[in-house]
Amino acid sequence: MNGIALRCTGLVKRYDRVVAVDGLDLEVVAGECFGLLGPNGAGKTTTVEIFEGLLVPNAGTVEVLGRQWGHDGHTLQQQIGIALQETQFADKLTVRETITLFRSFYDRGLSVHEALAIVQLEEKADVWVRKLSGGQRQRLSVACALVGDPELLFLDEPTTGLDPQSRRQIWEVISEYRSRGRTVLLTTHYMEEAQRLCDRVAIVDRGRVIALGTPAELIATLGAEHVIEFEAESVPDGDVLAALPGVADLRRDGDAVLLTAKEVHRAVPALLAALAAQQVALTRLVTHHATLEDVFVALTGRHLRDG
């Protein structure tokens, strides 16, 4: 059985009167990709920065790779890699020079050529950083995080703002790193990203873990695999809709009504018939497979992208 790569118990971090992390308990198993999900202000980045040794908590205990920052700081710095959501590089250094600089911070690690190859930036090796696209800059950030050949990789929203192709390139890099038995702690707003990459996820809200498990386990808590979302010109009878065949749950999100359904092919015709019987005209109807976003909305009544 794998050991524990990260552990925190009773973690608290305050900023004046604001409690960013509120008694957080968490364990990340060595060799897994673990996702932290939650809206802005949920405490994700603060938690990660405590794990990275960048912040000191007000209370609680933290272990990283079985060590503590106060006693084993240099050793831990040599064993972790960090890629931030946005890293400020020197614009007039080349890609090669930038990776060489970061490689100098580590006692051991990859060669600059190996790091370039992992993120597919060989052709940009002698290009100034300021001439890179957003996706290329983010791959450079990941290369700098990997050049020390870390046991543990921290990725704080690594694909925010990237186009789909650049996002998938980052996913490939993460998957390759994971295939070597290394550990990843990932924060993200993208549900597809979490469901594709993460072995387990913790949904965090207001500095606390409100749900924990594999993506499939968390989605299963909804009681159904599909979500039917619709809007109408008038308000339909909710009791009638909740009693439709295959409907497990009903909730409202502004003007929209969301039905969680086990069998969408039965629920949709029944819904249309019920609305027609109530003389309620549809203005919009969409269906999708249930996601971690739906789990978060069901738990909190808010969306992951809400502030």
C-alpha positions in Angstrom: 0.0 0.0 0.0 1.3 3.5 -0.8 2.3 5.9 1.9 0.9 9.3 2.6 2.5 12.1 0.5 0.6 15.0 2.1 -1.3 15.3 5.4 -2.8 18.1 7.3 -4.8 18.0 10.5 -6.9 20.9 11.9 -5.4 23.3 9.4 -6.4 27.0 10.0 -5.3 30.1 8.2 -6.7 33.6 9.0 -6.2 36.9 7.3 -7.3 39.5 9.9 -11.0 38.6 10.4 -11.2 36.4 7.3 -10.8 32.6 7.9 -9.4 31.2 4.6 -8.9 27.7 5.9 -11.1 26.5 8.7 -9.9 23.3 10.4 -9.0 21.4 7.3 -8.2 17.7 7.5 -6.7 16.1 4.4 -4.5 13.2 3.2 -3.1 12.6 -0.2 -1.8 9.1 -1.0 1.7 8.8 -2.7 1.3 8.1 -6.4 -2.2 9.6 -6.9 -3.4 12.8 -8.6 -5.5 14.5 -6.0 -7.7 17.4 -7.0 -8.9 20.4 -4.9 -12.1 21.8 -6.3 -14.0 24.9 -5.1 -14.9 28.4 -6.1 -12.6 31.4 -5.7 -12.2 32.2 -2.0 -12.8 28.6 -0.9 -9.3 28.3 0.5 -7.7 26.1 -2.2 -4.7 28.2 -3.0 -4.1 29.1 0.6 -4.1 25.4 1.5 -1.7 24.6 -1.4 0.7 27.5 -0.4 0.8 26.1 3.1 1.8 22.7 1.7 4.4 24.3 -0.4 6.0 26.1 2.6 5.1 29.5 1.3 2.6 30.3 4.1 2.7 29.4 7.8 -0.7 28.3 9.3 -2.2 29.8 12.4 -3.0 26.3 13.7 -2.8 22.6 12.7 -0.1 20.3 11.6 1.3 19.7 8.1 3.4 16.8 6.7 4.9 16.8 3.2 6.5 13.6 2.1 6.8 12.6 5.8 8.6 15.8 6.7 7.8 19.2 8.2 8.8 22.6 6.7 10.2 23.9 10.0 12.7 21.1 10.3 13.4 19.8 6.8 12.9 22.9 4.6 15.9 22.4 2.3 15.2 18.7 1.8 11.6 19.4 0.9 12.6 22.1 -1.6 14.6 19.5 -3.4 11.7 17.0 -3.6 8.8 19.2 -4.8 8.0 21.1 -8.0 5.5 24.0 -8.2 3.7 25.4 -11.2 1.6 28.5 -10.4 -1.5 29.7 -12.3 0.7 32.5 -13.6 4.5 32.7 -13.3 6.4 35.9 -13.9 9.5 35.0 -16.0 12.2 37.3 -17.2 11.0 38.4 -20.7 14.4 38.6 -22.2 15.7 35.2 -21.2 15.2 32.4 -23.7 13.3 29.3 -22.8 16.5 27.4 -22.5 18.1 30.0 -20.2 15.0 30.0 -18.0 14.9 26.3 -17.5 18.7 26.3 -16.9 18.2 28.9 -14.2 15.5 26.7 -12.5 17.6 23.6 -12.9 20.4 25.4 -10.9 18.2 25.4 -7.8 18.3 21.6 -7.5 21.1 19.3 -6.4 19.8 16.7 -8.9 17.2 16.5 -11.6 16.6 16.3 -15.3 18.7 17.8 -18.0 17.5 21.0 -19.7 17.0 19.0 -22.9 14.9 16.4 -21.1 12.7 19.1 -19.6 12.2 20.8 -22.9 11.3 17.5 -24.5 8.7 16.6 -21.8 6.7 19.8 -22.6 7.5 19.8 -26.3 9.3 23.1 -26.4 12.4 22.1 -28.2 11.7 24.3 -31.2 11.2 27.3 -28.9 14.4 26.7 -26.9 16.2 29.8 -28.1 13.1 32.1 -28.2 12.7 34.9 -25.7 10.0 34.2 -23.1 8.1 37.3 -24.0 7.4 35.9 -27.5 5.7 32.8 -26.3 2.0 32.2 -26.5 0.0 31.7 -23.3 0.0 28.0 -23.7 3.7 27.9 -24.4 4.4 30.0 -21.3 2.3 27.6 -19.2 4.2 24.6 -20.5 7.4 26.5 -19.7 6.1 26.9 -16.1 5.5 23.2 -15.9 9.0 22.4 -17.3 10.5 24.6 -14.6 8.5 22.7 -12.0 9.6 19.3 -13.4 13.3 20.0 -14.0 14.2 19.0 -10.5 12.6 15.6 -11.1 10.3 16.1 -8.0 8.5 13.4 -6.0 5.6 15.7 -5.6 4.2 18.2 -8.1 1.9 21.1 -7.1 -0.2 22.5 -9.9 -2.4 25.5 -9.1 -5.0 25.9 -11.9 -2.4 25.2 -14.5 -4.7 25.4 -17.5 -6.8 28.5 -16.6 -7.3 30.7 -19.7 -5.7 28.3 -22.1 -7.3 27.1 -25.4 -8.4 23.5 -25.6 -5.4 22.3 -27.5 -2.9 23.8 -25.0 -5.0 22.5 -22.1 -4.8 18.9 -23.5 -1.0 19.3 -24.0 -0.7 20.1 -20.3 -2.9 17.1 -19.5 -0.5 14.8 -21.4 2.5 16.1 -19.5 0.7 15.5 -16.2 -0.4 12.0 -17.2 3.2 11.1 -18.3 4.5 12.3 -14.9 1.9 10.3 -13.1 2.9 7.2 -15.0 6.2 7.3 -13.2 4.5 6.8 -9.8 4.8 10.4 -8.7 2.2 12.4 -6.8 0.2 15.5 -8.0 -1.8 18.0 -6.1 -4.0 19.8 -8.6 -6.4 22.8 -8.1 -8.7 23.4 -11.0 -12.0 25.0 -12.1 -12.4 22.7 -15.0 -14.6 19.7 -14.2 -13.5 17.7 -17.3 -9.9 18.2 -16.2 -10.6 16.9 -12.7 -12.6 13.9 -13.9 -10.0 13.0 -16.5 -6.8 13.4 -14.3 -7.7 13.0 -10.7 -7.9 9.7 -8.8 -9.7 11.4 -5.9 -11.0 14.9 -5.4 -11.9 17.0 -2.3 -14.6 19.7 -2.8 -13.7 22.6 -0.6 -16.0 25.4 0.4 -15.4 28.2 2.9 -12.1 26.6 4.0 -13.6 23.1 4.7 -13.8 19.8 2.9 -17.5 19.2 2.2 -17.1 16.1 0.0 -14.2 13.6 -0.7 -13.9 10.6 -3.0 -13.3 9.5 -6.5 -15.1 11.5 -9.2 -17.4 8.6 -9.9 -18.2 8.2 -6.2 -19.0 11.9 -5.8 -21.2 11.9 -8.9 -23.0 8.8 -7.7 -24.1 10.7 -4.5 -26.5 12.6 -6.8 -28.5 9.4 -7.2 -28.6 9.6 -11.0 -26.4 9.9 -14.0 -28.1 12.7 -16.0 -29.2 16.3 -15.5 -32.1 17.8 -17.4 -32.0 21.6 -17.3 -34.9 23.7 -18.7 -36.5 27.2 -18.6 -40.1 28.0 -19.3 -42.3 31.0 -19.8 -44.1 30.3 -16.5 -43.4 28.4 -13.3 -44.3 24.8 -13.5 -45.6 22.7 -10.5 -42.5 21.4 -8.8 -44.2 18.6 -7.0 -45.4 17.2 -10.3 -42.0 17.4 -11.8 -40.3 15.8 -8.8 -42.7 12.8 -9.1 -41.8 12.2 -12.8 -40.5 8.7 -13.8 -36.8 8.4 -13.2 -36.4 11.8 -11.5 -34.2 11.6 -8.4 -34.0 15.3 -7.4 -35.3 18.7 -8.4 -33.6 22.1 -7.7 -33.9 25.6 -9.1 -31.0 27.8 -10.3 -32.4 31.3 -11.0 -34.9 30.9 -13.8 -33.7 27.4 -14.6 -35.1 24.1 -13.2 -32.7 21.2 -12.9 -33.9 17.6 -12.7 -31.5 14.8 -11.8 -32.6 11.7 -13.7 -31.7 8.1 -13.8 -33.1 7.4 -17.2 -33.1 10.5 -19.4 -35.0 8.8 -22.2 -37.9 8.2 -19.9 -37.7 11.5 -18.0 -37.7 13.9 -20.9 -40.9 12.6 -22.6 -42.6 12.6 -19.2 -41.4 16.2 -18.6 -42.7 17.4 -21.9 -46.1 15.8 -21.3 -46.3 17.3 -17.8 -45.4 20.8 -19.0 -48.0 20.5 -21.8 -50.7 19.4 -19.3 -49.9 22.5 -17.2 -49.9 24.6 -20.4 -46.3 25.7 -19.7 -44.2 26.6 -22.7 -40.5 25.7 -22.8 -38.0 28.3 -23.8 -34.8 26.2 -23.3 -34.0 22.5 -22.6 -30.6 20.8 -22.4 -29.4 17.5 -20.9 -25.9 16.4 -19.9 -24.2 13.7 -17.9 -23.9 14.6 -14.2 -20.5 16.2 -13.4 -18.6 17.3 -10.3 -20.1 20.8 -11.0 -23.5 19.3 -10.4 -22.3 17.7 -7.1 -21.0 21.1 -5.9 -24.2 22.9 -6.8 -26.3 20.2 -5.1 -24.1 20.6 -1.9 -23.9 24.4 -1.8 -26.5 25.9 -4.1 -23.6 27.8 -5.8 -21.4 27.1 -8.8 -17.6 26.3 -8.7 -16.9 29.5 -10.6 -18.9 31.7 -8.2 -16.7 34.0 -6.1 
